[in-house]
Amino acid sequence: MESKSSSWSKLTATLIGTICVVGVVAAWVIEAELLQSMQASPNENYNKPFFLAWIVNIGYFTFFPVWGLTRYLQCRKNPRKKFFGKTEKRLTIVALVISIPYIICGWAWYYSLDRTSVSGNTIIFDSSFVWIFVLSIFVVNEKVSVVKVISLLISGGGLIIVTLSGDNDPEQGIDQTLGGYISVIFSTMIYAVYTVIFMKYTAHEKDKD
């Protein structure tokens, strides 16, 4: 009975994880399509990448009340636990620091939207794990294996093909440019810096706990 329950729990976790991943990818694609159409539309001509980066990222603040409510309930169950302890203070400082590369990443990405194809832009940005792996070797001592290296080489080859396949001809009202693809690659690299720093400091805080 226990083995069946464990297998069912793993299957449920895998299913929920798959749904979450598909949902995130779908949200990114829809976001890219909407923002690109808004910036590239001849009637709108709304080319304000920094404001778009700010207004979209500020939306994450909506998670704070959810965290606050959860934390409040935890403190009620355990009176010894502080609502805003040392760990939360340290993580707040880390969050303030890493928000800088995150905003830069968002600005570069929104800037590239009306200068690249949606498919090319999405593939390049979603392949940020390549840069994350490279940085994690030096920052968090990620172990290197043959399988990982082969995967990175295949991914790198795909990135080169996607980048070179984008020409300067208009595609559905989008003028693809080399600068656009450079911008999204730069955004991907900055996102990798943000992710690795986030991983390093959050893991450090978990070890302390």
N, CA, C and O of each residue as an XYZ file, in Angstrom:
836
protein
N       0.821     -1.207      0.000
C       0.000      0.000      0.000
C       0.858      1.261      0.000
O       0.564      2.240     -0.686
N       1.954      1.204      0.812
C       2.814      2.378      0.893
C       3.505      2.651     -0.437
O       3.656      3.806     -0.837
N       3.934      1.564     -1.139
C       4.605      1.731     -2.422
C       3.659      2.319     -3.457
O       4.052      3.170     -4.255
N       2.386      1.854     -3.442
C       1.401      2.394     -4.371
C       1.132      3.863     -4.081
O       1.004      4.674     -4.999
N       1.048      4.199     -2.798
C       0.816      5.584     -2.407
C       1.982      6.472     -2.820
O       1.785      7.598     -3.277
N       3.216      5.948     -2.653
C       4.401      6.708     -3.039
C       4.450      6.914     -4.553
O       4.775      8.003     -5.026
N       4.123      5.856     -5.312
C       4.119      5.962     -6.775
C       3.069      6.952     -7.241
O       3.308      7.726     -8.169
N       1.911      6.932     -6.603
C       0.843      7.856     -6.965
C       1.235      9.298     -6.654
O       0.920     10.217     -7.410
N       1.929      9.482     -5.527
C       2.381     10.822     -5.156
C       3.405     11.353     -6.156
O       3.364     12.524     -6.533
N       4.328     10.481     -6.585
C       5.322     10.888     -7.577
C       4.662     11.220     -8.903
O       5.034     12.191     -9.561
N       3.674     10.410     -9.300
C       2.970     10.647    -10.556
C       2.210     11.968    -10.499
O       2.207     12.737    -11.459
N       1.569     12.220     -9.364
C       0.828     13.472     -9.193
C       1.770     14.673     -9.237
O       1.469     15.683     -9.873
N       2.921     14.556     -8.549
C       3.906     15.642     -8.541
C       4.440     15.903     -9.945
O       4.609     17.052    -10.350
N       4.706     14.813    -10.691
C       5.200     14.960    -12.059
C       4.163     15.634    -12.949
O       4.496     16.492    -13.767
N       2.909     15.240    -12.783
C       1.831     15.819    -13.576
C       1.667     17.307    -13.276
O       1.534     18.125    -14.186
N       1.679     17.645    -11.983
C       1.548     19.051    -11.591
C       2.734     19.868    -12.112
O       2.563     20.987    -12.595
N       3.943     19.292    -12.009
C       5.129     19.980    -12.513
C       5.076     20.209    -14.004
O       5.452     21.275    -14.492
N       4.603     19.195    -14.740
C       4.483     19.320    -16.196
C       3.480     20.402    -16.572
O       3.729     21.202    -17.474
N       2.347     20.423    -15.877
C       1.329     21.439    -16.140
C       1.884     22.834    -15.873
O       1.622     23.768    -16.631
N       2.653     22.972    -14.792
C       3.248     24.274    -14.453
C       4.230     24.732    -15.514
O       4.230     25.898    -15.908
N       5.079     23.800    -15.983
C       6.063     24.149    -17.015
C       5.368     24.563    -18.311
O       5.730     25.567    -18.923
N       4.366     23.783    -18.725
C       3.615     24.108    -19.938
C       2.915     25.455    -19.788
O       2.880     26.256    -20.723
N       2.356     25.696    -18.597
C       1.686     26.969    -18.352
C       2.630     28.153    -18.425
O       2.289     29.194    -18.987
N       3.830     27.995    -17.851
C       4.821     29.077    -17.894
C       5.267     29.361    -19.317
O       5.337     30.520    -19.726
N       5.573     28.307    -20.082
C       5.998     28.491    -21.471
C       4.893     29.150    -22.291
O       5.155     30.058    -23.080
N       3.657     28.689    -22.101
C       2.527     29.279    -22.820
C       2.359     30.752    -22.456
O       2.087     31.584    -23.321
N       2.523     31.071    -21.167
C       2.395     32.467    -20.730
C       3.467     33.335    -21.362
O       3.190     34.462    -21.773
N       4.705     32.818    -21.446
C       5.794     33.585    -22.067
C       5.507     33.849    -23.547
O       5.710     34.958    -24.039
N       5.032     32.812    -24.250
C       4.751     32.974    -25.680
C       3.622     33.976    -25.896
O       3.717     34.847    -26.761
N       2.548     33.853    -25.105
C       1.417     34.786    -25.225
C       1.864     36.209    -24.899
O       1.488     37.160    -25.584
N       2.676     36.345    -23.838
C       3.180     37.670    -23.463
C       4.010     38.274    -24.584
O       3.874     39.457    -24.896
N       4.886     37.445    -25.201
C       5.727     37.927    -26.291
C       4.883     38.364    -27.484
O       5.151     39.399    -28.096
N       3.858     37.569    -27.813
C       2.997     37.895    -28.952
C       2.259     39.214    -28.714
O       2.223     40.076    -29.593
N       1.674     39.367    -27.532
C       0.895     40.570    -27.225
C       1.773     41.819    -27.208
O       1.428     42.838    -27.805
N       2.916     41.729    -26.513
C       3.786     42.891    -26.416
C       4.428     43.235    -27.756
O       4.610     44.408    -28.082
N       4.769     42.208    -28.527
C       5.350     42.475    -29.837
C       4.349     43.140    -30.757
O       4.685     44.092    -31.461
N       3.111     42.640    -30.757
C       2.083     43.243    -31.603
C       1.792     44.674    -31.187
O       1.493     45.521    -32.028
N       1.881     44.950    -29.869
C       1.627     46.300    -29.384
C       2.732     47.261    -29.800
O       2.465     48.408    -30.159
N       3.985     46.784    -29.751
C       5.111     47.640    -30.109
C       5.258     47.797    -31.613
O       5.669     48.854    -32.092
N       4.924     46.750    -32.361
C       5.155     46.779    -33.805
C       3.971     47.320    -34.589
O       4.103     47.619    -35.776
N       2.822     47.449    -33.948
C       1.640     47.921    -34.658
C       1.854     49.346    -35.167
O       2.248     50.216    -34.391
N       1.601     49.608    -36.461
C       1.787     50.960    -36.997
C       0.842     51.969    -36.372
O       1.124     53.167    -36.378
N      -0.286     51.497    -35.826
C      -1.240     52.407    -35.199
C      -0.849     52.751    -33.762
O      -1.166     53.830    -33.260
N      -0.149     51.808    -33.105
C       0.223     52.026    -31.707
C       1.615     52.662    -31.592
O       1.789     53.710    -30.970
N       2.607     51.994    -32.215
C       3.995     52.464    -32.171
C       4.427     52.762    -30.730
O       5.011     53.807    -30.439
N       4.128     51.830    -29.857
C       4.412     52.016    -28.432
C       5.755     51.371    -28.111
O       5.813     50.235    -27.640
N       6.833     52.107    -28.371
C       8.171     51.565    -28.190
C       8.778     52.108    -26.898
O       9.634     52.992    -26.925
N       8.323     51.566    -25.771
C       8.819     51.973    -24.456
C       9.199     50.716    -23.670
O       8.480     50.311    -22.756
N      10.340     50.095    -24.030
C      10.713     48.811    -23.423
C      10.937     48.877    -21.920
O      10.592     47.931    -21.211
N      11.515     49.989    -21.405
C      11.781     50.047    -19.966
C      10.477     50.098    -19.177
O      10.352     49.429    -18.152
N       9.506     50.882    -19.641
C       8.231     50.956    -18.935
C       7.526     49.610    -18.951
O       6.932     49.208    -17.951
N       7.589     48.905    -20.089
C       6.971     47.588    -20.170
C       7.646     46.620    -19.198
O       6.978     45.827    -18.535
N       8.984     46.692    -19.121
C       9.703     45.831    -18.188
C       9.286     46.135    -16.754
O       9.089     45.220    -15.954
N       9.154     47.400    -16.432
C       8.797     47.792    -15.069
C       7.373     47.369    -14.726
O       7.144     46.786    -13.666
N       6.414     47.654    -15.604
C       5.004     47.399    -15.297
C       4.720     45.904    -15.213
O       3.879     45.476    -14.422
N       5.420     45.100    -16.027
C       5.213     43.651    -15.974
C       5.858     43.064    -14.719
O       5.247     42.240    -14.039
N       7.082     43.481    -14.408
C       7.787     42.925    -13.253
C       7.179     43.365    -11.933
O       7.229     42.627    -10.949
N       6.603     44.567    -11.904
C       5.994     45.034    -10.666
C       4.778     44.188    -10.310
O       4.318     44.185     -9.168
N       4.266     43.468    -11.310
C       3.127     42.596    -11.053
C       3.447     41.479    -10.077
O       2.558     40.942     -9.416
N       4.752     41.125     -9.991
C       5.146     40.074     -9.044
C       4.900     40.495     -7.604
O       4.874     39.654     -6.705
N       4.720     41.791     -7.380
C       4.456     42.272     -6.022
C       3.146     41.703     -5.489
O       2.934     41.660     -4.277
N       2.263     41.266     -6.394
C       0.985     40.698     -5.959
C       1.190     39.416     -5.144
O       0.297     38.991     -4.411
N       2.388     38.798     -5.280
C       2.668     37.598     -4.501
C       2.971     37.931     -3.033
O       2.875     37.063     -2.166
N       3.335     39.189     -2.761
C       3.716     39.557     -1.401
C       2.563     39.394     -0.411
O       2.784     38.850      0.672
N       1.341     39.839     -0.730
C       0.236     39.613      0.210
C      -0.016     38.126      0.474
O      -0.377     37.741      1.586
N       0.177     37.288     -0.564
C      -0.006     35.852     -0.388
C       1.033     35.323      0.597
O       0.715     34.553      1.503
N       2.300     35.756      0.399
C       3.356     35.352      1.336
C       3.055     35.870      2.742
O       3.233     35.151      3.725
N       2.598     37.123      2.833
C       2.301     37.710      4.131
C       1.232     36.939      4.878
O       1.354     36.712      6.082
N       0.175     36.532      4.171
C      -0.888     35.762      4.797
C      -0.378     34.402      5.257
O      -0.693     33.953      6.359
N       0.418     33.743      4.399
C       0.986     32.439      4.757
C       1.894     32.551      5.975
O       1.857     31.717      6.880
N       2.710     33.605      5.976
C       3.627     33.814      7.096
C       2.865     34.102      8.390
O       3.245     33.635      9.464
N       1.807     34.861      8.275
C       0.973     35.190      9.444
C       0.369     33.933     10.053
O       0.356     33.773     11.273
N      -0.128     33.045      9.207
C      -0.709     31.799      9.698
C       0.348     30.922     10.347
O       0.077     30.255     11.345
N       1.571     30.918      9.778
C       2.658     30.139     10.371
C       3.034     30.689     11.746
O       3.308     29.928     12.673
N       3.044     32.007     11.867
C       3.393     32.627     13.153
C       2.327     32.357     14.209
O       2.631     32.259     15.398
N       1.099     32.239     13.775
C       0.024     31.930     14.736
C       0.172     30.505     15.269
O      -0.094     30.245     16.442
N       0.596     29.589     14.401
C       0.797     28.213     14.839
C       2.039     28.086     15.708
O       2.081     27.283     16.640
N       3.056     28.894     15.389
C       4.309     28.844     16.138
C       4.664     30.258     16.613
O       5.312     31.002     15.878
N       4.257     30.638     17.812
C       4.487     32.001     18.321
C       5.962     32.382     18.387
O       6.284     33.570     18.374
N       6.868     31.403     18.457
C       8.296     31.711     18.528
C       8.835     32.220     17.193
O       9.875     32.878     17.146
N       8.132     31.917     16.125
C       8.597     32.330     14.805
C       8.256     33.799     14.568
O       7.114     34.214     14.761
N       9.248     34.582     14.150
C       9.032     35.993     13.859
C       8.457     36.161     12.460
O       8.776     35.407     11.541
N       7.595     37.177     12.321
C       6.991     37.435     11.012
C       8.056     37.833      9.988
O       8.009     37.409      8.833
N       9.014     38.652     10.425
C      10.077     39.105      9.528
C      11.407     38.940     10.257
O      11.922     39.875     10.870
N      11.955     37.711     10.172
C      13.169     37.389     10.892
C      14.434     37.763     10.142
O      14.395     38.488      9.148
N      15.567     37.251     10.641
C      16.859     37.562     10.034
C      16.959     37.037      8.603
O      17.491     37.712      7.722
N      16.445     35.831      8.381
C      16.498     35.254      7.038
C      15.732     36.113      6.046
O      16.215     36.369      4.943
N      14.542     36.559      6.429
C      13.734     37.396      5.537
C      14.419     38.733      5.260
O      14.334     39.258      4.150
N      15.100     39.283      6.272
C      15.807     40.546      6.074
C      16.962     40.383      5.098
O      17.180     41.230      4.231
N      17.713     39.272      5.250
C      18.837     39.026      4.337
C      18.340     38.795      2.911
O      18.919     39.301      1.950
N      17.262     38.026      2.788
C      16.716     37.767      1.454
C      16.152     39.028      0.814
O      16.182     39.171     -0.408
N      15.638     39.943      1.634
C      15.147     41.213      1.098
C      16.287     42.017      0.494
O      16.138     42.616     -0.570
N      17.433     42.028      1.182
C      18.608     42.735      0.660
C      19.081     42.092     -0.642
O      19.402     42.784     -1.609
N      19.119     40.748     -0.654
C      19.516     40.036     -1.870
C      18.555     40.349     -3.012
O      18.975     40.558     -4.150
N      17.257     40.381     -2.695
C      16.252     40.660     -3.716
C      16.429     42.060     -4.308
O      16.277     42.257     -5.513
N      16.750     43.027     -3.448
C      16.970     44.385     -3.925
C      18.178     44.454     -4.863
O      18.168     45.189     -5.850
N      19.214     43.682     -4.543
C      20.427     43.688     -5.367
C      20.185     43.018     -6.714
O      20.525     43.573     -7.758
N      19.593     41.815     -6.690
C      19.420     41.072     -7.944
C      18.279     41.625     -8.797
O      18.128     41.237     -9.955
N      17.476     42.527     -8.232
C      16.429     43.144     -9.041
C      17.025     44.026    -10.132
O      16.383     44.276    -11.152
N      18.260     44.501     -9.916
C      18.912     45.365    -10.912
C      19.184     44.600    -12.212
O      18.747     45.047    -13.272
N      19.903     43.439    -12.166
C      20.074     42.693    -13.421
C      18.759     42.181    -13.987
O      18.631     42.014    -15.200
N      17.771     41.928    -13.115
C      16.486     41.429    -13.615
C      15.762     42.488    -14.449
O      15.163     42.174    -15.477
N      15.822     43.752    -13.997
C      15.196     44.835    -14.748
C      15.939     45.064    -16.063
O      15.318     45.296    -17.101
N      17.283     44.998    -16.013
C      18.075     45.150    -17.235
C      17.739     44.046    -18.225
O      17.618     44.286    -19.427
N      17.590     42.836    -17.706
C      17.207     41.693    -18.538
C      15.857     41.942    -19.203
O      15.694     41.707    -20.401
N      14.886     42.423    -18.415
C      13.562     42.691    -18.962
C      13.584     43.788    -20.006
O      12.917     43.679    -21.035
N      14.349     44.853    -19.753
C      14.436     45.958    -20.713
C      14.997     45.472    -22.048
O      14.453     45.790    -23.106
N      16.092     44.697    -21.997
C      16.711     44.201    -23.228
C      15.764     43.265    -23.973
O      15.718     43.268    -25.204
N      15.012     42.466    -23.223
C      14.096     41.522    -23.874
C      12.948     42.252    -24.567
O      12.614     41.943    -25.711
N      12.340     43.229    -23.869
C      11.247     43.971    -24.477
C      11.733     44.797    -25.669
O      11.006     44.979    -26.646
N      12.960     45.290    -25.580
C      13.539     46.033    -26.699
C      13.675     45.152    -27.932
O      13.521     45.624    -29.059
N      13.965     43.861    -27.717
C      14.196     42.948    -28.841
C      12.908     42.433    -29.473
O      12.941     41.893    -30.579
N      11.781     42.590    -28.796
C      10.551     41.943    -29.257
C      10.129     42.366    -30.661
O       9.770     41.523    -31.483
N      10.170     43.675    -30.940
C       9.726     44.117    -32.261
C      10.870     44.160    -33.264
O      10.756     44.782    -34.320
N      11.979     43.491    -32.926
C      13.134     43.419    -33.821
C      13.539     41.980    -34.102
O      14.540     41.735    -34.777
N      12.765     41.022    -33.586
C      13.026     39.603    -33.803
C      11.703     38.884    -34.036
O      10.632     39.407    -33.728
N      11.796     37.679    -34.585
C      10.597     36.857    -34.701
C      10.256     36.294    -33.330
O      11.145     36.076    -32.507
N       8.977     36.060    -33.082
C       8.559     35.526    -31.784
C       9.168     34.153    -31.541
O       9.613     33.856    -30.432
N       9.190     33.312    -32.578
C       9.733     31.963    -32.409
C      11.221     32.017    -32.084
O      11.682     31.348    -31.159
N      11.976     32.817    -32.845
C      13.407     32.935    -32.594
C      13.693     33.523    -31.230
O      14.583     33.054    -30.519
N      12.942     34.551    -30.860
C      13.125     35.209    -29.569
C      12.854     34.246    -28.421
O      13.615     34.185    -27.455
N      11.758     33.492    -28.538
C      11.385     32.549    -27.485
C      12.411     31.438    -27.327
O      12.774     31.072    -26.209
N      12.878     30.899    -28.458
C      13.853     29.806    -28.412
C      15.150     30.271    -27.765
O      15.710     29.577    -26.916
N      15.622     31.443    -28.166
C      16.880     31.948    -27.620
C      16.757     32.203    -26.122
O      17.624     31.798    -25.348
N      15.683     32.874    -25.710
C      15.551     33.208    -24.288
C      15.310     31.959    -23.447
O      15.827     31.844    -22.335
N      14.529     31.030    -23.976
C      14.257     29.811    -23.213
C      15.474     28.898    -23.127
O      15.484     27.941    -22.353
N      16.502     29.194    -23.923
C      17.734     28.414    -23.860
C      18.738     29.037    -22.898
O      19.940     28.790    -22.998
N      18.246     29.837    -21.978
C      19.120     30.502    -21.012
C      19.838     29.497    -20.114
O      20.821     29.839    -19.456
N      19.345     28.252    -20.089
C      19.986     27.254    -19.241
C      21.437     27.008    -19.655
O      22.244     26.549    -18.845
N      21.774     27.313    -20.914
C      23.152     27.151    -21.372
C      24.066     28.079    -20.586
O      25.089     27.654    -20.049
N      23.684     29.364    -20.523
C      24.490     30.339    -19.794
C      24.423     30.082    -18.286
O      25.396     30.301    -17.566
N      23.273     29.618    -17.825
C      23.137     29.312    -16.400
C      24.102     28.208    -15.998
O      24.733     28.278    -14.944
N      24.214     27.187    -16.842
C      25.122     26.076    -16.540
C      26.573     26.538    -16.520
O      27.333     26.168    -15.626
N      26.959     27.350    -17.510
C      28.340     27.834    -17.589
C      28.692     28.663    -16.351
O      29.753     28.481    -15.754
N      27.798     29.567    -15.975
C      28.055     30.407    -14.801
C      28.035     29.599    -13.508
O      28.804     29.865    -12.585
N      27.147     28.609    -13.453
C      27.017     27.825    -12.221
C      28.265     26.991    -11.937
O      28.521     26.618    -10.792
N      29.041     26.699    -12.985
C      30.293     25.959    -12.771
C      31.238     26.766    -11.884
O      31.913     26.215    -11.014
N      31.277     28.078    -12.116
C      32.207     28.926    -11.378
C      31.603     29.476    -10.086
O      32.321     29.732     -9.119
N      30.283     29.657    -10.074
C      29.654     30.320     -8.931
C      29.178     29.329     -7.876
O      29.391     29.541     -6.682
N      28.533     28.246     -8.311
C      27.992     27.274     -7.347
C      28.619     25.890     -7.493
O      28.095     24.901     -6.980
N      29.762     25.832     -8.210
C      30.519     24.573     -8.357
C      29.682     23.444     -8.957
O      29.683     22.321     -8.453
N      28.982     23.754    -10.019
C      28.197     22.737    -10.731
C      29.133     21.694    -11.333
O      30.153     22.041    -11.929
N      28.787     20.421    -11.178
C      29.621     19.352    -11.719
C      29.413     19.212    -13.227
O      28.288     19.283    -13.721
N      30.508     19.014    -13.938
C      30.477     18.868    -15.391
C      30.486     17.382    -15.747
O      31.271     16.610    -15.197
N      29.604     16.986    -16.675
C      29.564     15.602    -17.132
C      29.497     15.580    -18.650
O      29.193     16.592    -19.283
N      29.782     14.422    -19.227
C      29.772     14.277    -20.685
C      28.384     14.564    -21.243
O      28.240     15.243    -22.259
N      27.369     14.044    -20.572
C      25.994     14.238    -21.039
C      25.632     15.729    -21.060
O      25.010     16.216    -22.004
N      26.032     16.437    -20.008
C      25.736     17.870    -19.928
C      26.456     18.645    -21.020
O      25.882     19.557    -21.615
N      27.713     18.289    -21.291
C      28.483     18.977    -22.324
C      27.884     18.738    -23.701
O      27.766     19.666    -24.501
N      27.504     17.495    -23.978
C      26.878     17.184    -25.273
C      25.569     17.944    -25.432
O      25.276     18.463    -26.509
N      24.785     18.010    -24.367
C      23.519     18.746    -24.407
C      23.755     20.228    -24.687
O      23.012     20.850    -25.446
N      24.794     20.785    -24.071
C      25.106     22.192    -24.286
C      25.557     22.460    -25.714
O      25.202     23.483    -26.299
N      26.345     21.537    -26.278
C      26.799     21.704    -27.660
C      25.629     21.660    -28.638
O      25.577     22.444    -29.586
N      24.705     20.756    -28.409
C      23.522     20.663    -29.268
C      22.686     21.935    -29.150
O      22.220     22.478    -30.152
N      22.499     22.404    -27.912
C      21.724     23.630    -27.686
C      22.412     24.827    -28.320
O      21.755     25.673    -28.926
N      23.742     24.904    -28.182
C      24.485     26.012    -28.784
C      24.373     26.020    -30.287
O      24.232     27.079    -30.898
N      24.435     24.837    -30.897
C      24.261     24.751    -32.353
C      22.884     25.222    -32.780
O      22.736     25.893    -33.800
N      21.874     24.865    -31.992
C      20.521     25.327    -32.299
C      20.388     26.830    -32.205
O      19.709     27.449    -33.023
N      21.040     27.429    -31.199
C      21.000     28.886    -31.046
C      21.616     29.593    -32.248
O      21.093     30.598    -32.728
N      22.744     29.050    -32.729
C      23.411     29.658    -33.889
C      22.529     29.575    -35.126
O      22.430     30.538    -35.887
N      21.889     28.429    -35.329
C      21.018     28.250    -36.491
C      19.832     29.207    -36.435
O      19.484     29.832    -37.437
N      19.212     29.321    -35.256
C      18.054     30.209    -35.094
C      18.451     31.656    -35.345
O      17.722     32.402    -35.998
N      19.633     32.059    -34.815
C      20.073     33.439    -34.972
C      20.384     33.760    -36.424
O      19.989     34.813    -36.924
N      21.092     32.856    -37.111
C      21.473     33.109    -38.500
C      20.292     33.007    -39.455
O      20.307     33.611    -40.527
N      19.274     32.251    -39.075
C      18.114     32.088    -39.966
C      17.246     33.332    -40.009
O      16.454     33.492    -40.937
N      17.373     34.217    -39.029
C      16.607     35.465    -39.038
C      17.237     36.463    -39.985
O      18.392     36.847    -39.801
N      16.483     36.897    -41.014
C      17.012     37.851    -41.974
C      16.395     39.221    -41.730
O      15.685     39.418    -40.744
N      16.660     40.155    -42.611
C      16.183     41.525    -42.464
C      14.849     41.776    -43.160
O      14.370     42.910    -43.192
N      14.248     40.730    -43.714
C      12.974     40.901    -44.406
C      11.843     40.978    -43.400
O      11.869     40.279    -42.387
N      10.834     41.828    -43.665
C       9.707     41.930    -42.739
C       8.986     40.603    -42.614
O       8.718     39.942    -43.617
N       8.672     40.213    -41.398
C       7.922     38.985    -41.162
C       6.703     39.334    -40.325
O       6.806     39.581    -39.123
N       5.537     39.351    -40.984
C       4.291     39.705    -40.324
C       4.406     41.073    -39.642
O       3.974     41.257    -38.504
N       4.993     42.016    -40.363
C       5.113     43.374    -39.839
C       6.306     43.590    -38.935
O       6.475     44.684    -38.397
N       7.151     42.562    -38.750
C       8.309     42.670    -37.877
C       9.568     42.750    -38.726
O       9.813     41.870    -39.551
N      10.371     43.796    -38.534
C      11.652     43.919    -39.203
C      12.721     43.290    -38.322
O      13.149     43.880    -37.331
N      13.150     42.078    -38.696
C      14.167     41.386    -37.914
C      15.525     42.031    -38.155
O      15.917     42.268    -39.298
N      16.227     42.310    -37.088
C      17.534     42.945    -37.189
C      18.557     42.189    -36.364
O      18.210     41.453    -35.441
N      19.827     42.380    -36.710
C      20.906     41.757    -35.950
C      20.938     42.318    -34.530
O      21.206     41.596    -33.570
N      20.658     43.632    -34.413
C      20.633     44.253    -33.101
C      19.573     43.645    -32.195
O      19.772     43.525    -30.986
N      18.438     43.259    -32.789
C      17.387     42.630    -32.010
C      17.821     41.301    -31.429
O      17.541     40.997    -30.270
N      18.513     40.505    -32.245
C      18.971     39.204    -31.766
C      20.119     39.356    -30.771
O      20.224     38.567    -29.832
N      20.978     40.352    -30.960
C      22.030     40.624    -29.983
C      21.399     41.029    -28.652
O      21.873     40.632    -27.588
N      20.331     41.820    -28.719
C      19.645     42.282    -27.511
C      19.040     41.123    -26.736
O      19.149     41.076    -25.510
N      18.397     40.180    -27.437
C      17.766     39.066    -26.729
C      18.824     38.104    -26.176
O      18.621     37.505    -25.120
N      19.955     37.951    -26.884
C      21.041     37.124    -26.358
C      21.636     37.772    -25.107
O      21.930     37.088    -24.127
N      21.812     39.098    -25.147
C      22.302     39.830    -23.977
C      21.332     39.668    -22.810
O      21.753     39.456    -21.673
N      20.031     39.769    -23.094
C      19.013     39.591    -22.075
C      19.092     38.198    -21.459
O      18.941     38.034    -20.249
N      19.329     37.200    -22.304
C      19.437     35.822    -21.825
C      20.634     35.652    -20.890
O      20.540     34.963    -19.874
N      21.750     36.276    -21.233
C      22.953     36.183    -20.406
C      22.738     36.873    -19.060
O      23.147     36.352    -18.022
N      22.094     38.046    -19.075
C      21.830     38.757    -17.828
C      20.857     37.968    -16.962
O      20.980     37.947    -15.737
N      19.890     37.320    -17.603
C      18.950     36.478    -16.856
C      19.686     35.316    -16.188
O      19.340     34.911    -15.078
N      20.700     34.782    -16.870
C      21.497     33.704    -16.284
C      22.248     34.196    -15.054
O      22.344     33.485    -14.054
N      22.785     35.423    -15.129
C      23.477     36.009    -13.975
C      22.514     36.138    -12.801
O      22.838     35.784    -11.667
N      21.326     36.653    -13.097
C      20.303     36.795    -12.049
C      19.952     35.448    -11.428
O      19.871     35.326    -10.205
N      19.744     34.437    -12.269
C      19.317     33.127    -11.779
C      20.392     32.470    -10.912
O      20.085     31.918     -9.855
N      21.653     32.528    -11.355
C      22.734     31.888    -10.605
C      22.953     32.587     -9.265
O      23.160     31.924     -8.248
N      22.910     33.914     -9.256
C      23.056     34.643     -7.993
C      21.905     34.300     -7.053
O      22.104     34.112     -5.853
N      20.701     34.220     -7.613
C      19.541     33.864     -6.812
C      19.700     32.472     -6.209
O      19.429     32.266     -5.026
N      20.141     31.516     -7.028
C      20.350     30.151     -6.552
C      21.406     30.115     -5.453
O      21.237     29.434     -4.442
N      22.476     30.837     -5.652
C      23.583     30.825     -4.694
C      23.138     31.339     -3.327
O      23.410     30.709     -2.306
N      22.461     32.473     -3.308
C      22.120     33.086     -2.031
C      20.929     32.415     -1.352
O      20.884     32.338     -0.125
N      19.960     31.925     -2.137
C      18.838     31.229     -1.508
C      19.295     29.900     -0.932
O      18.829     29.494      0.133
N      20.206     29.214     -1.625
C      20.747     27.948     -1.088
C      21.545     28.231      0.178
O      21.530     27.443      1.124
N      22.240     29.361      0.184
C      23.033     29.743      1.365
C      22.113     29.976      2.572
O      22.437     29.592      3.695
N      20.972     30.606      2.321
C      20.045     30.876      3.404
C      19.396     29.585      3.902
O      19.140     29.443      5.098
N      19.128     28.642      2.992
C      18.536     27.363      3.407
C      19.499     26.582      4.282
O      19.091     25.927      5.241
N      20.805     26.658      3.938
C      21.800     25.967      4.736
C      21.839     26.524      6.155
O      22.050     25.786      7.118
N      21.628     27.860      6.274
C      21.647     28.476      7.579
C      20.459     28.023      8.414
O      20.562     27.826      9.624
N      19.317     27.862      7.726
C      18.122     27.444      8.438
C      18.260     25.987      8.921
O      17.343     25.455      9.546
